[in-house]
Amino acid sequence: MEPFSDQFMEFHPIHGTNVRLDYSGTQATRVESFANGVCFSKQPLKPGEIFLIEIEDKELGWCGHLRVGLTARNPGNLEVVPEYSIPDLTDLGDSWIFAITRNHNKIIEGAGVEVQEAGDGGLAWGQRLGRGGVEDGAGGVNEGGGNNKPKTFFTDTHLYIDNVRIPRDKLVGRSRPGRYSHILDDLYKTNALPPTARRSRIGVLYVSKGPDLADMHIVINGEDMGASAKGIPAIEPLYAVVDIFAATKSVRIVQVEYGFSSLQTLCRKAIQKHIVHRMAIDWLELPEALKHYCKYE
């Protein structure tokens, strides 16, 4: 795929009534209730361009989690932002939303399980695809099963999805700096922690499948969950959808560099390459601002 210039990702100023954006437009928080938390990307995505967010905060007492996906509807043309992405936004048509759960987010094709086409009414009507059937309900249904974990640590510098190449550096969640951060970081890398945990990073993108069609992919902590919607019409611009629903309270956008890394990023990579673990940065004689950047990013 031809490289494209990096664009600074922001949330669209049109969003659910319970959402508040920070001054930069990169952090979205649901300030009350459990609904009306639908957000959109400010600009439509390009093929292979990931809209990546990190879960900043959660709220106890609700059942259900973050929902992400794509819509061909321009947020600026919506008379009213739907209360829910599933089923309200999907009922309007031209929207494909995937509900993130603690388990079973990976799409498994074959073995009697088929990924439905976008026109089949499955995902477009709010149905989770893959193992789990419909989305875990908001009525207290317990989420069970084991995590879908890769067998090895991520060693590649890029994630490859068909002909798309995404730098893996920013895709994996990181724990808050602390005594056991280096242990928790490895758990994020192997997807051993629930995708709905704080600091998890979740992204949505689409890859071209012909002149007018595309497949939607969800990426969780550096792992591609598979094509969660196939045969999406890609004639109209596609915007990312993030529904800050129920137990998910706040998210922030993580910027991804596709071209040449900035000098700041190169310095961070060089420093991290020569330390035992992330918290060892505190032992180095570096400016505090640089230490902070190396630990958090």
C-alpha positions as CSV (number, residue, x, y, z in Angstrom):
1,M,0.0,0.0,0.0
2,E,1.3,3.5,-0.8
3,P,2.4,5.5,2.2
4,F,0.3,8.4,3.3
5,S,1.2,11.5,5.3
6,D,0.4,11.4,9.0
7,Q,-2.6,13.4,10.0
8,F,-3.2,14.5,13.6
9,M,-6.2,12.5,14.9
10,E,-8.9,14.2,16.8
11,F,-12.5,13.5,17.9
12,H,-15.3,15.2,15.9
13,P,-16.9,18.2,17.6
14,I,-20.2,16.4,17.0
15,H,-20.7,13.7,19.7
16,G,-23.1,12.2,22.2
17,T,-24.7,14.6,24.8
18,N,-22.9,13.0,27.7
19,V,-19.4,13.3,26.1
20,R,-16.9,16.0,27.0
21,L,-13.7,16.6,25.0
22,D,-10.5,18.0,26.4
23,Y,-9.0,21.2,24.9
24,S,-6.9,19.1,22.4
25,G,-9.9,17.2,21.1
26,T,-8.0,13.9,21.7
27,Q,-9.6,12.8,25.0
28,A,-13.3,12.0,25.4
29,T,-15.0,11.3,28.7
30,R,-18.6,10.3,29.4
31,V,-19.6,12.6,32.3
32,E,-22.8,10.9,33.3
33,S,-25.1,7.9,32.8
34,F,-24.0,4.9,30.7
35,A,-25.2,6.0,27.3
36,N,-25.0,9.0,24.9
37,G,-21.3,8.4,24.6
38,V,-20.9,8.1,20.8
39,C,-17.9,9.8,19.3
40,F,-16.5,10.0,15.8
41,S,-13.2,10.8,14.2
42,K,-12.9,14.4,13.0
43,Q,-11.7,13.3,9.6
44,P,-12.6,10.2,7.5
45,L,-10.0,7.5,7.6
46,K,-7.8,6.6,4.7
47,P,-7.4,2.9,3.7
48,G,-5.0,1.3,6.1
49,E,-5.0,4.2,8.5
50,I,-5.8,3.2,12.1
51,F,-7.8,5.2,14.6
52,L,-6.2,4.1,17.9
53,I,-7.5,4.9,21.3
54,E,-6.4,4.0,24.9
55,I,-8.8,3.3,27.7
56,E,-8.1,6.0,30.3
57,D,-10.7,5.3,32.9
58,K,-13.5,3.0,33.8
59,E,-16.7,3.2,35.9
60,L,-17.8,0.4,38.2
61,G,-21.5,-0.6,38.3
62,W,-22.2,-1.0,34.6
63,C,-22.3,-4.1,32.4
64,G,-20.9,-3.7,28.9
65,H,-17.8,-2.0,27.4
66,L,-16.4,0.1,24.6
67,R,-17.7,-0.3,21.1
68,V,-15.8,0.7,18.0
69,G,-16.4,0.6,14.3
70,L,-16.9,2.6,11.1
71,T,-19.7,4.7,9.6
72,A,-20.2,6.1,6.2
73,R,-22.4,8.8,7.7
74,N,-20.9,12.3,8.0
75,P,-21.2,13.2,11.7
76,G,-21.8,16.8,10.7
77,N,-24.9,15.8,8.8
78,L,-26.6,14.0,11.7
79,E,-29.6,15.8,13.1
80,V,-29.2,14.0,16.4
81,V,-26.3,11.8,17.6
82,P,-27.8,8.4,18.4
83,E,-27.9,7.4,22.1
84,Y,-26.3,4.1,21.3
85,S,-24.0,2.9,18.5
86,I,-25.7,-0.5,18.8
87,P,-28.5,-0.6,17.7
88,D,-29.4,3.1,17.1
89,L,-26.6,4.0,14.8
90,T,-26.4,0.7,13.0
91,D,-30.2,0.9,12.4
92,L,-29.6,4.0,10.4
93,G,-27.6,1.9,8.0
94,D,-24.1,2.4,6.6
95,S,-22.5,1.7,10.0
96,W,-20.5,-1.3,11.2
97,I,-19.9,-1.5,14.9
98,F,-18.0,-4.1,17.0
99,A,-18.6,-4.5,20.8
100,I,-15.4,-5.1,22.7
101,T,-15.7,-7.6,25.5
102,R,-13.4,-9.1,28.1
103,N,-13.1,-12.3,26.0
104,H,-13.7,-13.7,22.5
105,N,-13.0,-10.6,20.5
106,K,-11.1,-12.5,17.8
107,I,-13.0,-13.4,14.7
108,I,-12.6,-17.1,13.9
109,E,-13.3,-18.2,10.4
110,G,-13.9,-21.8,9.6
111,A,-14.6,-24.5,12.2
112,G,-18.3,-24.0,11.7
113,V,-18.1,-20.2,12.4
114,E,-18.5,-17.8,9.5
115,V,-17.8,-14.1,9.4
116,Q,-20.9,-12.5,8.0
117,E,-20.8,-10.1,5.1
118,A,-21.7,-6.5,5.9
119,G,-24.8,-6.8,3.9
120,D,-26.1,-9.9,5.8
121,G,-27.5,-7.8,8.5
122,G,-25.3,-9.4,11.2
123,L,-22.8,-6.8,12.3
124,A,-24.8,-4.0,10.8
125,W,-27.6,-4.9,13.3
126,G,-25.3,-4.9,16.3
127,Q,-24.4,-8.6,16.4
128,R,-21.0,-9.6,17.5
129,L,-19.2,-11.9,15.0
130,G,-16.9,-14.8,15.8
131,R,-17.2,-17.0,18.8
132,G,-19.3,-15.0,21.1
133,G,-22.6,-14.6,19.3
134,V,-24.5,-11.5,20.2
135,E,-22.9,-8.9,22.4
136,D,-22.8,-9.5,26.1
137,G,-26.1,-8.0,27.4
138,A,-26.5,-5.1,29.7
139,G,-28.6,-7.3,32.1
140,G,-25.8,-8.7,34.2
141,V,-24.8,-11.7,32.0
142,N,-21.4,-12.9,33.2
143,E,-18.6,-12.9,30.7
144,G,-16.8,-16.2,30.6
145,G,-14.2,-18.1,28.7
146,G,-10.5,-17.7,28.3
147,N,-8.5,-15.0,26.6
148,N,-7.4,-15.2,23.0
149,K,-3.6,-14.9,23.5
150,P,-0.9,-15.1,20.9
151,K,1.6,-17.9,21.5
152,T,4.7,-15.7,21.4
153,F,5.9,-12.2,22.3
154,F,5.6,-9.6,19.6
155,T,9.0,-9.3,18.1
156,D,8.1,-7.6,14.7
157,T,8.4,-3.9,14.4
158,H,5.2,-3.7,12.3
159,L,1.8,-5.3,12.2
160,Y,0.8,-6.6,8.8
161,I,-2.9,-6.8,7.7
162,D,-3.1,-7.9,4.1
163,N,-1.1,-5.2,2.3
164,V,-1.3,-2.7,5.2
165,R,1.8,-2.1,7.3
166,I,1.3,-0.4,10.7
167,P,4.1,0.5,13.2
168,R,3.6,-1.7,16.2
169,D,5.4,0.7,18.6
170,K,2.2,2.5,19.6
171,L,-0.3,-0.3,19.3
172,V,0.4,-2.1,22.6
173,G,-1.0,-0.8,25.9
174,R,1.3,0.1,28.7
175,S,0.7,0.1,32.5
176,R,0.9,3.1,34.6
177,P,4.5,3.6,35.8
178,G,5.0,1.7,39.1
179,R,7.0,-1.0,40.9
180,Y,5.6,-3.8,38.7
181,S,5.2,-1.9,35.4
182,H,7.7,-4.1,33.6
183,I,5.7,-7.2,34.4
184,L,2.3,-5.7,33.5
185,D,3.8,-4.4,30.2
186,D,4.6,-8.0,29.2
187,L,1.0,-9.0,30.0
188,Y,-0.3,-6.3,27.7
189,K,2.1,-7.5,24.9
190,T,0.7,-11.0,25.1
191,N,-2.9,-9.9,25.5
192,A,-3.1,-11.7,28.9
193,L,-4.9,-8.8,30.4
194,P,-8.6,-8.1,29.4
195,P,-8.9,-5.8,26.3
196,T,-11.3,-3.8,28.5
197,A,-8.7,-3.0,31.1
198,R,-7.3,0.4,31.7
199,R,-4.4,1.3,29.4
200,S,-5.5,-1.2,26.7
201,R,-5.2,0.2,23.2
202,I,-7.9,-0.6,20.7
203,G,-7.9,0.5,17.0
204,V,-10.2,0.3,14.0
205,L,-9.2,0.5,10.3
206,Y,-10.3,-0.8,7.0
207,V,-8.3,-2.4,4.1
208,S,-9.3,-2.2,0.5
209,K,-10.7,-5.3,-1.2
210,G,-11.3,-4.0,-4.7
211,P,-12.2,-0.6,-6.1
212,D,-15.3,-0.1,-4.0
213,L,-15.2,-2.6,-1.1
214,A,-13.3,-2.9,2.1
215,D,-12.9,-5.1,5.2
216,M,-13.0,-3.7,8.7
217,H,-10.4,-4.9,11.2
218,I,-10.1,-4.3,15.0
219,V,-6.7,-4.3,16.6
220,I,-6.3,-4.9,20.3
221,N,-2.9,-4.3,22.0
222,G,-1.0,-5.0,18.8
223,E,-3.0,-8.1,17.7
224,D,-5.3,-8.1,14.7
225,M,-8.7,-9.6,15.7
226,G,-9.5,-10.4,12.0
227,A,-12.0,-9.1,9.5
228,S,-15.0,-8.2,11.7
229,A,-17.0,-6.9,8.7
230,K,-16.4,-7.9,5.1
231,G,-17.5,-6.2,1.9
232,I,-18.1,-2.7,3.3
233,P,-19.0,-0.2,0.6
234,A,-16.0,2.1,0.5
235,I,-17.3,4.6,-2.1
236,E,-18.2,7.2,0.6
237,P,-15.7,8.4,3.2
238,L,-15.6,6.2,6.3
239,Y,-15.4,7.8,9.8
240,A,-14.2,5.9,12.9
241,V,-16.9,5.4,15.6
242,V,-16.0,5.1,19.3
243,D,-18.9,4.5,21.7
244,I,-17.8,5.2,25.3
245,F,-20.4,2.8,26.7
246,A,-21.2,1.5,30.2
247,A,-18.0,0.4,32.1
248,T,-15.8,2.4,29.8
249,K,-15.6,6.0,31.1
250,S,-12.8,7.8,29.3
251,V,-10.6,7.2,26.2
252,R,-7.8,9.2,24.5
253,I,-6.4,9.0,21.0
254,V,-2.9,7.6,20.5
255,Q,-1.1,9.2,17.5
256,V,0.6,6.7,15.1
257,E,3.6,7.6,13.0
258,Y,3.6,5.9,9.6
259,G,6.5,7.6,7.9
260,F,9.9,8.5,9.2
261,S,10.0,8.6,13.0
262,S,10.5,12.0,14.7
263,L,13.8,12.7,16.5
264,Q,11.9,12.5,19.7
265,T,10.6,9.0,18.9
266,L,14.1,7.9,17.8
267,C,15.6,9.1,21.0
268,R,12.9,7.2,23.0
269,K,13.6,4.0,21.1
270,A,17.3,4.3,21.6
271,I,16.9,4.8,25.4
272,Q,14.4,2.0,25.8
273,K,16.6,-0.4,23.9
274,H,19.4,-0.1,26.4
275,I,17.5,-0.4,29.7
276,V,16.3,-3.5,31.6
277,H,12.7,-2.3,31.8
278,R,10.7,0.9,31.5
279,M,11.0,2.0,35.1
280,A,14.8,1.9,34.9
281,I,14.5,5.2,33.1
282,D,14.3,6.9,36.4
283,W,17.9,5.9,37.1
284,L,19.2,7.8,34.1
285,E,20.4,11.4,34.1
286,L,17.9,12.7,31.7
287,P,15.6,15.8,31.7
288,E,12.3,15.0,33.5
289,A,10.2,15.8,30.4
290,L,12.2,13.1,28.4
291,K,11.8,10.6,31.2
292,H,8.1,11.2,31.3
293,Y,7.8,10.7,27.5
294,C,9.9,7.5,27.6
295,K,7.8,6.0,30.4
296,Y,4.3,6.9,29.1
297,E,4.6,6.5,25.3
